[in-house]
Amino acid sequence: MKITVGKVHAQLDVDYYEAREIAERLQVEDRSLVSDDGYVLSGLVPIIARMLDLEIDQEYDAPTEVISMEQAASLFTSVVPYDYQCIGARKMIAGGRGLLELPTGAGKTEVAIAVSKYYLSKGLRVLFVSGAKFLTDQSAVRYAEGGIEDVGVPHGDRQDTDHQVVCATMQSLYAGLKRGLYGDLF
């Protein structure tokens, strides 16, 4: 099985039944992260590839750069970062994307804001996805506190996606995409 990876979404080379099987393994609050035709968010590709031992057919070339710890630290403007936050930011920038796992209160959002600043400086937009609406709202406020004020928070029928940074829940994205909303994100 192969995965073709794009900027935001990826296409699994699977039939309907295989897509449903993968979807069942990747459920969040009874909502699948895999559509019936095999589309997923690109950030989930490494997890799916490891889980199913898949071959990645094509990789999106995000701007990547190896930056120093000092350069990473300079991206944090609202806090003085810990070393692990700078390391996380460096790895996400060097890899073009990433999944950051830290305990509650350890500064995941601050790392996301720092990495976002890097990509915004390259002329790209940022999609910040969280698991709950209150986290999405908190993140939008934190982005503003970090100096990024052009932030949209789509929810329900409110698209609000014509911004540098879009903070959304997985559920809002899934429901909106299913209804044909959020076309400007892709």
Wavefront OBJ file of the C-alpha trace (Angstrom):
o trace
v 0.000 0.000 0.000
v 1.276 3.492 -0.829
v 0.600 6.992 0.485
v 0.859 10.088 -1.701
v 1.558 13.040 0.572
v 0.488 16.620 -0.170
v 0.873 19.880 1.733
v -2.180 19.345 3.929
v -3.780 16.061 3.000
v -2.521 12.694 1.821
v -4.157 10.030 -0.317
v -3.904 6.417 0.760
v -3.888 4.016 -2.176
v -6.668 1.864 -0.712
v -10.161 0.721 -1.558
v -13.238 1.651 0.476
v -12.979 -1.342 2.823
v -9.291 -0.799 3.537
v -9.970 2.903 4.197
v -12.741 1.970 6.667
v -10.424 -0.484 8.444
v -7.720 2.177 8.815
v -10.354 4.719 9.866
v -11.544 2.447 12.680
v -8.000 2.322 14.054
v -7.686 6.142 13.948
v -10.931 7.264 15.550
v -11.202 10.374 17.700
v -14.444 10.810 19.619
v -16.283 8.490 17.208
v -15.071 10.480 14.194
v -12.664 9.015 11.761
v -9.578 10.847 10.605
v -9.669 8.915 7.311
v -12.336 9.607 4.689
v -14.093 6.812 2.810
v -11.896 7.515 -0.209
v -8.649 7.369 1.792
v -7.823 11.032 2.441
v -6.069 11.945 5.711
v -4.279 14.989 7.107
v -0.599 14.847 6.110
v 0.568 15.239 9.703
v -0.870 11.792 10.449
v 1.108 10.078 7.668
v 4.117 9.048 9.804
v 1.777 7.490 12.373
v -0.239 5.629 9.730
v 2.895 4.529 7.883
v 4.416 3.072 11.063
v 1.147 1.529 12.203
v 0.495 -0.229 8.901
v 4.082 -0.646 7.672
v 3.328 1.397 4.538
v 5.630 2.684 1.830
v 5.489 6.456 1.319
v 5.276 7.113 -2.416
v 5.786 10.870 -2.507
v 6.770 13.330 0.178
v 5.867 17.030 0.266
v 8.949 19.216 0.308
v 8.244 21.761 3.005
v 10.938 24.383 3.470
v 13.388 22.814 5.872
v 16.459 24.220 7.491
v 18.815 23.119 10.202
v 18.833 25.915 12.751
v 20.912 26.372 15.886
v 19.573 26.292 19.427
v 20.052 30.068 19.544
v 18.043 30.548 16.348
v 15.302 28.307 17.726
v 15.269 30.230 21.020
v 14.877 33.516 19.125
v 11.561 32.264 17.670
v 10.079 32.211 21.194
v 9.055 35.785 21.962
v 6.455 35.388 24.698
v 8.430 32.972 26.922
v 12.010 31.987 27.663
v 12.093 28.474 26.230
v 13.439 25.359 27.857
v 16.034 23.372 25.909
v 13.509 20.624 25.099
v 11.227 23.234 23.503
v 14.063 24.525 21.307
v 14.977 20.949 20.374
v 11.339 20.252 19.465
v 11.162 23.401 17.335
v 14.469 22.556 15.618
v 13.307 19.029 14.777
v 9.968 20.229 13.410
v 11.676 22.842 11.251
v 14.373 20.410 10.069
v 11.735 17.804 9.174
v 9.165 20.134 7.629
v 6.454 18.923 10.017
v 6.138 17.011 13.232
v 4.116 15.672 16.080
v 5.089 16.985 19.507
v 4.171 14.928 22.555
v 4.680 16.662 25.908
v 2.750 16.623 29.184
v 0.088 19.202 29.977
v 1.669 22.566 30.721
v 5.043 21.719 29.160
v 4.735 24.309 26.387
v 3.499 22.516 23.265
v 1.584 25.589 22.132
v 4.659 27.781 22.604
v 6.660 25.405 20.396
v 3.881 25.478 17.794
v 3.889 29.284 17.823
v 7.680 29.393 17.420
v 7.583 26.924 14.511
v 4.681 28.867 13.005
v 6.766 32.045 13.074
v 9.442 30.265 11.073
v 6.992 29.091 8.398
v 5.141 32.417 8.285
v 8.503 34.107 7.628
v 8.817 31.800 4.585
v 5.466 33.045 3.251
v 3.472 29.961 4.221
v 0.223 29.677 6.152
v -0.187 27.526 9.272
v -2.936 25.106 10.232
v -2.917 24.391 13.985
v -5.106 21.412 14.866
v -6.155 20.514 18.398
v -8.451 17.937 19.904
v -10.940 20.220 21.658
v -12.680 23.548 20.971
v -11.506 25.154 24.223
v -7.878 24.305 23.297
v -8.381 25.831 19.858
v -9.728 29.048 21.388
v -6.889 29.143 23.937
v -4.340 28.611 21.169
v -5.731 31.487 19.111
v -5.326 33.786 22.135
v -1.793 32.472 22.727
v -0.872 33.103 19.079
v -1.966 36.742 19.533
v 0.062 37.008 22.753
v 3.024 35.599 20.828
v 2.759 38.377 18.247
v 0.724 36.599 15.547
v -2.612 38.364 15.399
v -3.951 37.185 12.012
v -5.591 34.037 13.412
v -8.881 32.453 12.389
v -10.920 29.889 14.301
v -13.424 28.102 12.043
v -16.226 26.285 13.768
v -19.539 24.979 12.494
v -20.653 27.049 9.508
v -18.224 29.874 10.345
v -15.380 29.370 7.861
v -12.996 32.043 9.217
v -10.058 30.524 7.311
v -8.684 33.507 5.385
v -5.879 34.117 7.883
v -2.140 33.496 8.269
v -2.867 30.979 11.020
v -5.981 28.854 11.294
v -6.664 27.096 14.612
v -9.268 24.342 14.335
v -10.339 21.096 15.931
v -10.032 17.834 14.028
v -13.792 17.480 14.308
v -14.464 20.952 12.809
v -12.104 20.272 9.926
v -13.615 16.884 9.237
v -17.198 18.167 9.358
v -16.367 21.264 7.317
v -14.510 19.331 4.635
v -17.370 16.866 4.407
v -19.749 19.800 3.755
v -17.428 21.383 1.189
v -16.178 24.173 3.462
v -12.584 25.273 4.046
v -11.566 25.004 0.391
v -9.174 27.936 0.849
v -7.084 25.878 3.284
v -6.132 23.457 0.542
l 1 2 3 4 5 6 7 8 9 10 11 12 13 14 15 16 17 18 19 20 21 22 23 24 25 26 27 28 29 30 31 32 33 34 35 36 37 38 39 40 41 42 43 44 45 46 47 48 49 50 51 52 53 54 55 56 57 58 59 60 61 62 63 64 65 66 67 68 69 70 71 72 73 74 75 76 77 78 79 80 81 82 83 84 85 86 87 88 89 90 91 92 93 94 95 96 97 98 99 100 101 102 103 104 105 106 107 108 109 110 111 112 113 114 115 116 117 118 119 120 121 122 123 124 125 126 127 128 129 130 131 132 133 134 135 136 137 138 139 140 141 142 143 144 145 146 147 148 149 150 151 152 153 154 155 156 157 158 159 160 161 162 163 164 165 166 167 168 169 170 171 172 173 174 175 176 177 178 179 180 181 182 183 184 185 186
